[in-house]
Amino acid sequence: MKRLSFIALNIFFLTCSSFGQGETFSFLQEDLNTIINRTALDSFYQKLADLESGKIRKVSIVHIGDSHIQADYMTGRLRYLFQDRYGNAGRGFVFPYRLADSNSPRDIRSSSNIAWESRKSLYQNTGIPLGLAGMAIQTRHPGFLFEMEFKEGFFPQDPLFDKVTLFYQQGHNSQDLSLGYFLPGIISEPAPEPVRKYHTVRSGDTLYGLSLKYGCSVKDLQRWNGMRGTMLHIGKKLIVYSRGGSPTLAAKPFEPISTISTHDQPSGPGYSVCQLDTLMRSIVLKGVNGSTDKNEACLFGMVCENSRRTGILYNAIGVNGATFAHYNSAAYFWDQLPVLEPDLIIVSLGTNESAGKPADSLSVRTEVNLFLANLQRVAPGAPVLITTNPDILKRKRYTNPYGQIVRDILVQTAEQRNLAAWDLYSLMGGLGSMKSWRQAGLSAGDYIHFAQSGYELQADLLFEALISNADN
């Protein structure tokens, strides 16, 4: 089955603006904007009521999906809507997508003094395990530095946090991890001299990925190798000048807050919770190299909370090209998911299944049932809301009948398991409706993804469907 990616995602959105307030679209089936089997979410609505009355301090929502979720346009809007009404308990789960050579939500900046190995897909031939993010980054560089920072002006409006839950690989060969921050000060360390090396092109290599690995730019690689385009040929040797990461980051004075011991624990998925004394907007992780044989580090993401406030913690987990099978086979995903203590789990998958040629309905149904069985096994008390896949086009022009097949499987499975569902496929207009969304400026030019305005419209509709039930 062909897997979809979010290549040039930001280009799609540069020409798109948010839809006007109160604007209506004739192709929307607004009478279908309802939660099917609403009573399956009763415990979630009770938690919202308890939050408003002060009986509890936090409600945790976990939203799992594919590239529609990784970009965080839809979930960013939902995070804002929920936190605007019920309070802001923090940014929630985040992953350093940029260090994995993938598109990142607008409000996250991640940087490191080294280039990381990464795994972004179940189908990559690599030994790196997949954890809670559905992705992972790994290094054997001793004493690495990694910084995650939240930019202002996005959702949530106030991204400060004082509690961090870090997900990582533990084991006898792992580095200990030191959590802290950079002190303000003058950076005096000179940049290291570049070293000329050769890189043999392998399957999956891109100029952008190599630029991150060797601490240079795409233009540098093109200039050093006399290239005009970006096409790479497997087996070709490229000249590279490695600068060993970012000398500026490595020269910043680091102040540790807490040290996490990892190498004296059994091999497998680990997590650690660190309570900070002050509110912060950025956090730094440093590898602590115990010895030459304890230099591995593998990171799966972190949760950033503001424990001083009551409100909603909205955790978005999205992977470009992901299917139900992707999560079913992620080694550590099911071990780490319960740590988020979800009060509601929203599942937005099915786009990549519907892109199959043809969609194997039996296989899809099997993977959906396995996924939901896993959810109910690791989070038995959490209500689940399934959102159906959107309509997409084939080759940007042909209607896609497999979307209806996947939509039917999701709705039928939700009914059989007594779960709630939100039928995006039918709400947006059904078969071929993506053409209308494109004409209205709500979808991207690939007729698979949406413009920022399209994602935010979906968020507004889903929030309306959910909260109308809460009010009732």
Buried (B, 14 or more C-beta within 10 A) or exposed (E): BEBBBBEEBEEBBEEBEBBEEEEEBEBBEEEBBBBBBBEBBEEBBBBBEBBBEEEBBBBBBBBBBBBBBBBBBBBBBBBBBBBBBBBBBBBBBBBBBBBBBBBBBBBBBBBBBBBBBBBBBBEEEBEBBBBBBBBBBBBBBBBBBBBBBBEEEBBBEBBBBBBBBBBBBBBEBBBBBBBBBBEEEEEEEEEEEBEEEEBEBEEBBBBEBBBBBBBBEBEBBBEBBEBEEEEBEEEEEBBBBBBBBBBEBBBBEBEEBBBBBBBEEEEEBBBBEBEBEEBBBBBBBBBBBBEEEBBBBBBBBBBBBBBEBBBBBBBBBBBBBBBBBBBBBBBBBBBBBEBBBBBBBBBBBBBBBBBBEEBBBEBBBBBBBBBBEBBBEBBEEBBBBBBBBBBBBBEEEEBBEBBBBBBBBBBEBBEEBEBBBBBBBBBBBBBBBBBBBBEBEBBBBBBBBBBBBBBBBBBBBBBBBBBEBBEE
